[in-house]
Amino acid sequence: MSELAPDEAARLAARAGLPLDAARHTSVAAVANHIHSVVSVLRDLEFGDTAPASTYRVEEDVRVAG
């Protein structure tokens, strides 16, 4: 996917019901592009036999010092 341009970020935000002031288009696009780059890295990770998070159970005997 190519980087999101400021005008496209504004159009998508408006479509989602979140109209943006023109001064915010560039910063919103930059944040969206950063988030996309992080998610892309996470998608490339190999989890192999890692169980889904829904199978995790906290031990009842665990105590937090306080």
C-alpha positions as CSV (number, residue, x, y, z in Angstrom):
1,M,0.0,0.0,0.0
2,S,1.3,3.4,-0.8
3,E,1.5,6.2,1.7
4,L,-1.6,8.0,2.6
5,A,-1.6,11.6,1.2
6,P,-3.0,14.4,3.4
7,D,-6.0,15.0,1.1
8,E,-6.8,11.3,1.2
9,A,-6.6,11.3,5.0
10,A,-9.0,14.2,5.1
11,R,-11.4,12.5,2.7
12,L,-11.4,9.2,4.7
13,A,-11.8,11.1,8.0
14,A,-14.8,13.0,6.6
15,R,-16.3,9.8,5.3
16,A,-16.0,8.3,8.8
17,G,-17.8,11.4,10.2
18,L,-14.6,13.0,11.5
19,P,-14.1,16.2,9.5
20,L,-10.6,17.7,9.9
21,D,-9.4,21.3,9.8
22,A,-7.1,21.8,6.8
23,A,-4.2,22.4,9.2
24,R,-4.5,18.8,10.5
25,H,-4.5,17.0,7.2
26,T,-0.7,16.5,7.0
27,S,-0.2,15.5,10.7
28,V,-3.1,13.0,10.5
29,A,-1.7,11.5,7.3
30,A,1.7,11.2,9.0
31,V,0.3,9.4,12.0
32,A,-1.8,7.1,9.9
33,N,1.3,6.2,7.8
34,H,3.3,5.5,10.9
35,I,0.7,3.2,12.4
36,H,0.5,1.4,9.0
37,S,4.3,0.9,9.0
38,V,4.1,-0.6,12.6
39,V,1.2,-2.9,11.8
40,S,3.0,-4.1,8.6
41,V,6.0,-5.2,10.7
42,L,3.7,-7.0,13.1
43,R,2.0,-8.8,10.2
44,D,5.4,-10.2,9.2
45,L,6.1,-11.8,12.5
46,E,6.0,-15.6,12.6
47,F,4.1,-16.8,15.6
48,G,4.3,-20.6,14.8
49,D,2.8,-22.5,17.7
50,T,1.9,-19.5,19.8
51,A,-1.5,-20.0,21.3
52,P,-4.1,-17.2,20.9
53,A,-4.3,-14.7,23.7
54,S,-7.8,-15.9,24.5
55,T,-6.3,-19.1,25.9
56,Y,-4.1,-17.3,28.5
57,R,-5.2,-17.8,32.1
58,V,-3.7,-15.8,35.0
59,E,-2.6,-17.9,37.9
60,E,-4.7,-17.2,41.0
61,D,-1.7,-17.4,43.4
62,V,0.2,-14.5,41.8
63,R,0.5,-11.6,44.2
64,V,1.8,-8.1,43.4
65,A,4.1,-6.5,46.0
66,G,2.7,-3.2,47.1
